[in-house]
């Protein structure tokens, strides 16, 4: 780890200590704190060393290194005894406060004898009495020790809780937690929760709270029926402690919560996310609490029959649930025994056993939008047919299985996939020889069948190059097997797949259309030149011919390409009807409806789907119903009939459940249904379908589609104000193995992180949001192909830095945004951010921030000029009006009231008086009048013109029916009259 140059002066040391104080607790902060203590020892005066030692003890305490904290405090105490005058009132307060830190650290180490713990408390009492300090903090520590040991807690509690708090008492939030835990240990959940309420509600907090209280309150909340509150607190509370060694016990209780609510899958996911805690926690007491929570989870998973699942555990080896459970059980039991031996009780073993013996409190509690089952923790497997139907009805013998697969495949039956999956498994195992059965054919035929199925799946995932290669390989094997019809069909599939490979560049559309035209012509030749085709083969070739032209139409959107498609579809329909090929007939009619839709004739497309649905219900095949209903649902959306679309898509999803999900494209059905729900104003229902769609895509291997859909779901939760749900969903996604491995598109990952950062900001976690934005701004600076996105990210980053009062870094980020904006303009977004930065700097710094604020407004003015020159059409109020208003507000914050009033009057002129149809503008105008009235009447002490302005505006707004805005101005006018 590179180290910064050692401070050479006390001022440099002070700045270094301040910078280190901004770092998160952990090894990096602790290592720097250790170096700064070494640096402080060079100075002759003791005060710099005192500050450095205090910082180091804090790093050890909150970095979960209790063995080192007392050693540092001993040096501080020696300095205090030798040079008490070096400790001013603040340093003296910190010194006596940290007696409690040492008591807690010693308690966390089972190798420290109980007599030493009691001796330290006696030392604390003597020191407090000698200094004339109240003893409530001492009795608080005495109670904590009694609670830790498990003896005489009632007396110790009364001696502490009945005393008046002092300046050195633990903070209110920590004391609330101790009181609540006392009631919880007595079995009184309700009283404990009542005691906890100020902390759980967020009105009392500190470094350790509310994370500690939340983790303890989860199970009492469940036991008293407050499941929604428990869910919400789990999401927020877990995020506050994840991966943090000093909050390992809290993480353990969140794992336990998952295990007892039917969320074992999420528990395993969180365990993987906190794998570092197995090795990073130096506190035996914290490790004991963490391991016990881990064991509760692993025990539950093992009892459910998943002992062989992979599990994240100690570094250096691969673990299963059962193996890790045994390892954790041994270590946790040993820690409990060591504490009990030191304390002379069985409290820790008893508490551990009580946690392990708890029965689940709920069968299932939906904790996150991305429900994780234990099956999700297993290696990915193809989505199979629904249990109890095809999966249970596979033929037992290999010849029968082969024949069954081929028969179903000829029909286009979705259950063919399960047969091919089973055959692929059997042939890959290598323990079966190819059956000597004439009906099965030679080995080359079966290998070709499996390759053709694999090719079809690759094409379904838009892996067209892979699909083309696999189809060509299958065609060669079919020829070796003496099956020219099969070979021709495979070659035609390869032709179409190759033509579907996306063509980049300006002429990509034309090139794509040409490729599809050539593929159609080549397929027609294959069809005409291949003798002895079976009816199903000929129907498929006709379908491929029609599909090639349909895709050409979709690419070109040319009206001249419509008729050729319909002509090919007519050929297919006629042939399928003559040979009574139900799947071919349905395919032709479905393709015809899609062609009408692409050509823009939605009513004709709906009529075709209506006719097809009637036919399918009467004659089948049933597996075409979900697809047809899905198409009609999309058509209804295009016709703006969201209610009809919702009905069709709901029925499609219901019917699709009877078939393997990927053969029905069930993920798309859920996505379309989410769209219909949004049109109907049902965002919560839409959210369910979005997450279902995404998870189906993820399980089916369409990972990019899945992440995009989950990203949309996350944005929707953010729009709905469900910030913790949004963050939890994105945390789960971003922990997927392909994200840290860099296998996912970096821009997609950046978008997910950007949404998460916005959710953190919306949820008032400004520090975490700012850190994420700063990181994203640094990464996006290298996006030479997309400077516009960097401009937006850098601008948002600047605003967050401004909110934190870091105006130096904010200016740097704003300059980055302006540089990127010059290459890819983002007029409105950048103007909004610059004006907000001006407001923040003037509001926080007053007159001292005026120059910086005006510089931002000057930048915003240039952006407005560029927008005008470019003919940019602004959505909402004009940039000039917004800029004039902000000049007024900024100057008002800085005390430049004449300039403020002049700017506001300019804004009012630009806005103009609102009319009956100017809803949004009326509100902006009223706010501008209010601020101008306040500046003029209050700060410039000119009540008469201010009242004239306000009274006139009240009359105007009243006439427009804008009573709320009018009342606000009337209230200001009344205040001015009262003060006149």
Helices and strands as residue ranges (DSSP letters): H 10-21, H 27-40, H 47-62, H 66-82, G 84-86, H 89-97, H 99-107, H 114-130, H 136-149, H 153-161, H 172-185, H 189-200, H 211-223, H 227-239, G 245-247, H 248-259, H 264-273, H 277-280, H 284-303, E 310-311, E 319-320, H 321-343, H 347-356, H 374-377, G 391-393, H 398-411, H 416-429, H 443-460, H 464-480, H 484-500, H 508-529, H 535-556, G 559-561, H 562-578, H 582-599, H 602-619, H 624-638, H 642-656, H 661-664, H 666-679, H 683-699, H 703-719, H 723-734, H 737-740, H 746-762, H 766-780, H 787-803, H 807-823, H 827-845, G 846-849, H 850-869, H 879-893, H 897-911, H 919-934, I 935-939, H 943-959, H 963-979
